[in-house]
Amino acid sequence: MGARLAEIRECDAATQLHAMTVALLASGKLTEPTARLASAATRLVTVTARNTDLKAGEMLIKPDFTEFDEKITAFRQVVVADAGA
């Protein structure tokens, strides 16, 4: 389970890096939705780590992806709208 949490943290770090790249390279309209998506990813990782029992090798509470999914949808909507502009 520790290895899985490490992988999840690596994915979070990659998400943060990509969010910074998008903020630097894309239009200003994407900066805020990208930051919100990256923050949601970090919160998801934090909750997942907090609710994992490493000794038992199991999650005590399954993570709720609702906020993360909402931020992905919002990001996609802005990308599509920006592409059409």
C-alpha atoms as an extended CHARMM CRD file, in Angstrom:
* protein
*
        85  EXT
         1         1  MET       CA              0.0000000000        0.0000000000        0.0000000000  PROA      1               0.0000000000
         2         2  GLY       CA              2.9300000000        2.3150000000        0.6680000000  PROA      2               0.0000000000
         3         3  ALA       CA              4.0920000000        1.8860000000       -2.9220000000  PROA      3               0.0000000000
         4         4  ARG       CA              0.6420000000        2.7730000000       -4.2060000000  PROA      4               0.0000000000
         5         5  LEU       CA              0.5310000000        5.9040000000       -2.0750000000  PROA      5               0.0000000000
         6         6  ALA       CA              3.9610000000        6.8560000000       -3.4120000000  PROA      6               0.0000000000
         7         7  GLU       CA              2.6500000000        6.4750000000       -6.9640000000  PROA      7               0.0000000000
         8         8  ILE       CA             -0.3850000000        8.5940000000       -6.1080000000  PROA      8               0.0000000000
         9         9  ARG       CA              1.8950000000       11.3030000000       -4.7240000000  PROA      9               0.0000000000
        10        10  GLU       CA              4.0030000000       11.1490000000       -7.8930000000  PROA      10              0.0000000000
        11        11  CYS       CA              0.8420000000       11.6500000000       -9.9650000000  PROA      11              0.0000000000
        12        12  ASP       CA             -0.0530000000       14.6320000000       -7.8140000000  PROA      12              0.0000000000
        13        13  ALA       CA              3.4010000000       16.1420000000       -8.3570000000  PROA      13              0.0000000000
        14        14  ALA       CA              3.0220000000       15.6280000000      -12.1090000000  PROA      14              0.0000000000
        15        15  THR       CA             -0.3990000000       17.2780000000      -11.9710000000  PROA      15              0.0000000000
        16        16  GLN       CA              1.0930000000       20.2980000000      -10.2120000000  PROA      16              0.0000000000
        17        17  LEU       CA              3.8670000000       20.5270000000      -12.8110000000  PROA      17              0.0000000000
        18        18  HSD       CA              1.4340000000       20.2930000000      -15.7290000000  PROA      18              0.0000000000
        19        19  ALA       CA             -0.8140000000       22.8950000000      -14.1220000000  PROA      19              0.0000000000
        20        20  MET       CA              2.1140000000       25.2960000000      -13.9440000000  PROA      20              0.0000000000
        21        21  THR       CA              2.9750000000       24.5670000000      -17.5730000000  PROA      21              0.0000000000
        22        22  VAL       CA             -0.6030000000       25.2420000000      -18.6780000000  PROA      22              0.0000000000
        23        23  ALA       CA             -0.6640000000       28.4590000000      -16.6640000000  PROA      23              0.0000000000
        24        24  LEU       CA              2.5250000000       29.6370000000      -18.3620000000  PROA      24              0.0000000000
        25        25  LEU       CA              1.7340000000       28.5770000000      -21.9160000000  PROA      25              0.0000000000
        26        26  ALA       CA             -2.0270000000       28.7940000000      -22.3300000000  PROA      26              0.0000000000
        27        27  SER       CA             -4.4420000000       31.6670000000      -22.3300000000  PROA      27              0.0000000000
        28        28  GLY       CA             -5.2580000000       33.4540000000      -19.0920000000  PROA      28              0.0000000000
        29        29  LYS       CA             -8.7000000000       31.8810000000      -19.1210000000  PROA      29              0.0000000000
        30        30  LEU       CA             -7.1500000000       28.5170000000      -18.2710000000  PROA      30              0.0000000000
        31        31  THR       CA             -5.0840000000       29.6640000000      -15.3020000000  PROA      31              0.0000000000
        32        32  GLU       CA             -7.8130000000       29.5460000000      -12.6700000000  PROA      32              0.0000000000
        33        33  PRO       CA             -9.5160000000       26.2910000000      -13.7860000000  PROA      33              0.0000000000
        34        34  THR       CA             -6.0920000000       24.6460000000      -14.0020000000  PROA      34              0.0000000000
        35        35  ALA       CA             -5.1670000000       25.7720000000      -10.4830000000  PROA      35              0.0000000000
        36        36  ARG       CA             -8.5120000000       24.5440000000       -9.1540000000  PROA      36              0.0000000000
        37        37  LEU       CA             -8.0290000000       21.1560000000      -10.7940000000  PROA      37              0.0000000000
        38        38  ALA       CA             -4.5160000000       20.8180000000       -9.3950000000  PROA      38              0.0000000000
        39        39  SER       CA             -5.7310000000       21.8080000000       -5.9210000000  PROA      39              0.0000000000
        40        40  ALA       CA             -8.5390000000       19.2550000000       -6.0960000000  PROA      40              0.0000000000
        41        41  ALA       CA             -5.9860000000       16.5930000000       -7.0310000000  PROA      41              0.0000000000
        42        42  THR       CA             -3.8500000000       17.4910000000       -4.0260000000  PROA      42              0.0000000000
        43        43  ARG       CA             -6.8440000000       17.3790000000       -1.6780000000  PROA      43              0.0000000000
        44        44  LEU       CA             -7.7820000000       13.9650000000       -3.0770000000  PROA      44              0.0000000000
        45        45  VAL       CA             -4.2600000000       12.6730000000       -2.4440000000  PROA      45              0.0000000000
        46        46  THR       CA             -4.2740000000       14.0930000000        1.0830000000  PROA      46              0.0000000000
        47        47  VAL       CA             -7.6030000000       12.4700000000        1.9580000000  PROA      47              0.0000000000
        48        48  THR       CA             -6.5290000000        9.1930000000        0.3850000000  PROA      48              0.0000000000
        49        49  ALA       CA             -3.3090000000        9.1130000000        2.3970000000  PROA      49              0.0000000000
        50        50  ARG       CA             -5.1100000000       10.0550000000        5.6170000000  PROA      50              0.0000000000
        51        51  ASN       CA             -7.6830000000        7.2980000000        5.1220000000  PROA      51              0.0000000000
        52        52  THR       CA             -5.1870000000        4.5340000000        4.3560000000  PROA      52              0.0000000000
        53        53  ASP       CA             -4.0060000000        2.0960000000        6.9910000000  PROA      53              0.0000000000
        54        54  LEU       CA             -0.5040000000        1.1310000000        5.8710000000  PROA      54              0.0000000000
        55        55  LYS       CA             -0.1660000000       -1.6150000000        8.4840000000  PROA      55              0.0000000000
        56        56  ALA       CA             -3.4070000000       -3.2890000000        7.4040000000  PROA      56              0.0000000000
        57        57  GLY       CA             -2.6980000000       -2.5250000000        3.7480000000  PROA      57              0.0000000000
        58        58  GLU       CA             -6.1430000000       -1.1400000000        3.0840000000  PROA      58              0.0000000000
        59        59  MET       CA             -8.1230000000        2.0250000000        2.6880000000  PROA      59              0.0000000000
        60        60  LEU       CA            -10.3760000000        2.7760000000        5.6160000000  PROA      60              0.0000000000
        61        61  ILE       CA            -12.6340000000        5.0510000000        3.5800000000  PROA      61              0.0000000000
        62        62  LYS       CA            -12.7670000000        5.1210000000       -0.2000000000  PROA      62              0.0000000000
        63        63  PRO       CA            -11.9270000000        8.5210000000       -1.6850000000  PROA      63              0.0000000000
        64        64  ASP       CA            -14.6940000000       10.6850000000       -3.0820000000  PROA      64              0.0000000000
        65        65  PHE       CA            -13.8280000000       11.8270000000       -6.6070000000  PROA      65              0.0000000000
        66        66  THR       CA            -16.8020000000       14.1960000000       -6.9270000000  PROA      66              0.0000000000
        67        67  GLU       CA            -14.8630000000       17.4520000000       -6.5390000000  PROA      67              0.0000000000
        68        68  PHE       CA            -12.0340000000       16.2050000000       -8.7740000000  PROA      68              0.0000000000
        69        69  ASP       CA            -14.4920000000       15.1490000000      -11.4820000000  PROA      69              0.0000000000
        70        70  GLU       CA            -16.2430000000       18.5310000000      -11.2750000000  PROA      70              0.0000000000
        71        71  LYS       CA            -12.9370000000       20.3710000000      -11.6990000000  PROA      71              0.0000000000
        72        72  ILE       CA            -12.0240000000       18.2050000000      -14.7060000000  PROA      72              0.0000000000
        73        73  THR       CA            -15.3900000000       19.0040000000      -16.2870000000  PROA      73              0.0000000000
        74        74  ALA       CA            -14.9700000000       22.7320000000      -15.6100000000  PROA      74              0.0000000000
        75        75  PHE       CA            -11.4460000000       22.6860000000      -17.0600000000  PROA      75              0.0000000000
        76        76  ARG       CA            -12.6290000000       20.8890000000      -20.1990000000  PROA      76              0.0000000000
        77        77  GLN       CA            -15.4650000000       23.3570000000      -20.6840000000  PROA      77              0.0000000000
        78        78  VAL       CA            -13.0740000000       26.3010000000      -20.5620000000  PROA      78              0.0000000000
        79        79  VAL       CA            -10.6440000000       24.5680000000      -22.9630000000  PROA      79              0.0000000000
        80        80  VAL       CA            -13.4130000000       23.8660000000      -25.4780000000  PROA      80              0.0000000000
        81        81  ALA       CA            -14.8200000000       27.3960000000      -25.1890000000  PROA      81              0.0000000000
        82        82  ASP       CA            -11.3470000000       28.9040000000      -25.5440000000  PROA      82              0.0000000000
        83        83  ALA       CA            -10.5910000000       26.7610000000      -28.5960000000  PROA      83              0.0000000000
        84        84  GLY       CA            -13.7720000000       27.9900000000      -30.2690000000  PROA      84              0.0000000000
        85        85  ALA       CA            -13.0110000000       31.6440000000      -29.5640000000  PROA      85              0.0000000000
